[in-house]
Amino acid sequence: MNGDALPHAFRLIVTGGGTGGHTYPALTAVRTLQARLAAAGGTLDVLWIGTQDGLEARVAPAEGIAFTTVATGKIRRSSNPLKLVSPANVRDMARVPLGVAQARKVVSGFRPDVVLATGGYVAVPAGLAARMCRRPLVLHEQTVRLGLANRKLASSATRIAVSSESTLPLLPETMRGSAVVTGNPVRPEVLTGHADKAVAALGLDRFDRLLPTLYITGGAQGAQQINDVIGGALPWLLERANVVHQCGPANVEALRQHAAALPAQLAGRYYVTGFVGPELPDVLALADVVVCRSGAGTLAELTALGKPAVFIPLASSAGNEQAHNARHLAEAGAAVALLGDVTADALRDAVGPLLTDSARRGVMAQRARSPSPQVGGIQVAEVQGEFQGGVLVAL
Ligand SMILES: CC(=O)N[C@H]1[C@@H](OP(=O)(O)OP(=O)(O)OC[C@H]2O[C@@H](n3ccc(=O)[nH]c3=O)[C@H](O)[C@@H]2O)O[C@H](CO)[C@@H](O)[C@@H]1O
């Protein structure tokens, strides 16, 4: 089956989530499929299997997508084998069979034409249930190396959609024939934001429009490391830029208190929020420079838009995936990568020239956007996520 020859009434179970990097590609695939079927006079019946505390629990219902949960077990990675058998890991592992049993009931009741899994812990029980119920299982991988959930599911999958050519040689040999390079789908609205709408929606009227705007984002949960580094550089940054700081829902209060000590003029240029919801495209349009982690979703969005970025990768991400992403975009002149322990001084040195020199920003933006040949393991064009409907080719 492919995206051009879908049945009239299509039944899809989509599973994946926890973070934005797994949730938004699933959402984009669902929406694209809905639109394609509607255009052909068909219908999509879709059910999302997620977790109650993941981002998908908010995103799916808000999009009118039927949503259900199953038990999941989070595996805390560690280089120390003793930590792998920690009480928390043992307890969580015990939840996996329960999750599989629950997911099996859901899958056999719904009878999907396909189960699409985009990663995150919840994808494991739902993906295993697909195999048990003999339903086709399609995986989507956002990063160059397979994430933990997709590694667990690889032998059960019918097809795997990957975001980069560079993933193909890394796949288990038995999977290579069923792999298809689709890119990492980016929500289309991310590419069409308006700066003025962000100012109106977030009440940024005290921002100084003669100054550039810096968007700082730590991902859906925020990033303590980024918050700490920004805290150390804040007055200095606010003398040179307006700052929108997405810090994670748990950190908002502490950061607002910290900001209360700023002089009034600088405080007016600082907007702090836990999570950026539907305004994200407009905030990205407003941003002249972005400071962020280098997860695959953020990377796909920033390169598609051509935004100058300073990456502070998550040091412990699987196989140092984020450091790999950051380093290779930096080598292409498309970003600055701050690796290891990052100080406020290092941040000032990286961000300062970008804030004061718009020509420099322009060159970096151009390099981020331009399709380039292989850049040390990541093809910039492929992570741009232009291929919105790509995942459908794998169905
Ligand atoms: C800690 C961890 O395991 N990180 C992984 C996770 O990234 P994680 O999900 O943390 O980050 P990504 O950069 O992949 O995606 C974040 C997504 O959330 C959106 N967003 C974020 C904040 C906000 O306030 N509003 C909002 O909409 C971003 O625009 C983006 O679309 O999955 C990625 C894709 O498999 C991996 O590359 C990362 O290594």
The ligand as an SDF file (V2000), in Angstrom:
LIG
                    3D

 39 41  0  0  0  0  0  0  0  0999 V2000
   15.4990   13.8840   26.1570 C   0  0  0  0  0  0  0  0  0  0  0  0
   15.2160   13.0820   24.9320 C   0  0  0  0  0  0  0  0  0  0  0  0
   14.9990   11.8880   24.9790 O   0  0  0  0  0  0  0  0  0  0  0  0
   15.2400   13.7710   23.7880 N   0  0  0  0  0  0  0  0  0  0  0  0
   14.8820   13.1370   22.5310 C   0  0  0  0  0  0  0  0  0  0  0  0
   13.4840   13.5690   22.1680 C   0  0  0  0  0  0  0  0  0  0  0  0
   13.5700   14.9740   22.0120 O   0  0  0  0  0  0  0  0  0  0  0  0
   12.4710   16.0160   22.4820 P   0  0  0  0  0  0  0  0  0  0  0  0
   11.1200   15.5390   22.2450 O   0  0  0  0  0  0  0  0  0  0  0  0
   12.8360   16.4460   23.8730 O   0  0  0  0  0  0  0  0  0  0  0  0
   12.8380   17.2370   21.5170 O   0  0  0  0  0  0  0  0  0  0  0  0
   12.6400   17.4390   19.9680 P   0  0  0  0  0  0  0  0  0  0  0  0
   13.5490   18.5480   19.6620 O   0  0  0  0  0  0  0  0  0  0  0  0
   12.8090   16.1970   19.1540 O   0  0  0  0  0  0  0  0  0  0  0  0
   11.1020   17.8920   19.8270 O   0  0  0  0  0  0  0  0  0  0  0  0
   10.5410   18.8870   20.6120 C   0  0  0  0  0  0  0  0  0  0  0  0
    9.2490   19.3000   19.9360 C   0  0  0  0  0  0  0  0  0  0  0  0
    8.4090   19.9480   20.8770 O   0  0  0  0  0  0  0  0  0  0  0  0
    8.0850   21.2490   20.3850 C   0  0  0  0  0  0  0  0  0  0  0  0
    7.9190   22.1570   21.5300 N   0  0  0  0  0  0  0  0  0  0  0  0
    8.8860   22.2390   22.5010 C   0  0  0  0  0  0  0  0  0  0  0  0
    8.7220   23.1070   23.5570 C   0  0  0  0  0  0  0  0  0  0  0  0
    7.5470   23.8920   23.6170 C   0  0  0  0  0  0  0  0  0  0  0  0
    7.3360   24.6820   24.5400 O   0  0  0  0  0  0  0  0  0  0  0  0
    6.6180   23.7640   22.6380 N   0  0  0  0  0  0  0  0  0  0  0  0
    6.7650   22.9050   21.5840 C   0  0  0  0  0  0  0  0  0  0  0  0
    5.9000   22.8080   20.7110 O   0  0  0  0  0  0  0  0  0  0  0  0
    9.2480   21.6270   19.4850 C   0  0  0  0  0  0  0  0  0  0  0  0
    8.8950   22.6700   18.6200 O   0  0  0  0  0  0  0  0  0  0  0  0
    9.5030   20.2910   18.8020 C   0  0  0  0  0  0  0  0  0  0  0  0
    8.5650   20.0470   17.7830 O   0  0  0  0  0  0  0  0  0  0  0  0
   13.0820   12.9750   20.9340 O   0  0  0  0  0  0  0  0  0  0  0  0
   13.9060   13.3470   19.8260 C   0  0  0  0  0  0  0  0  0  0  0  0
   13.3120   12.6690   18.5990 C   0  0  0  0  0  0  0  0  0  0  0  0
   13.2650   11.2920   18.7210 O   0  0  0  0  0  0  0  0  0  0  0  0
   15.3680   12.9700   20.0890 C   0  0  0  0  0  0  0  0  0  0  0  0
   16.1870   13.4710   19.0390 O   0  0  0  0  0  0  0  0  0  0  0  0
   15.8330   13.5660   21.4160 C   0  0  0  0  0  0  0  0  0  0  0  0
   17.1820   13.1840   21.7220 O   0  0  0  0  0  0  0  0  0  0  0  0
  1  2  1  0
  2  3  2  0
  2  4  1  0
  4  5  1  0
  5  6  1  0
  5 38  1  0
  6  7  1  0
  6 32  1  0
  7  8  1  0
  8  9  2  0
  8 10  1  0
  8 11  1  0
 11 12  1  0
 12 13  2  0
 12 14  1  0
 12 15  1  0
 15 16  1  0
 16 17  1  0
 17 18  1  0
 17 30  1  0
 18 19  1  0
 19 20  1  0
 19 28  1  0
 20 21  1  0
 20 26  1  0
 21 22  2  0
 22 23  1  0
 23 24  2  0
 23 25  1  0
 25 26  1  0
 26 27  2  0
 28 29  1  0
 28 30  1  0
 30 31  1  0
 32 33  1  0
 33 34  1  0
 33 36  1  0
 34 35  1  0
 36 37  1  0
 36 38  1  0
 38 39  1  0
M  END
$$$$
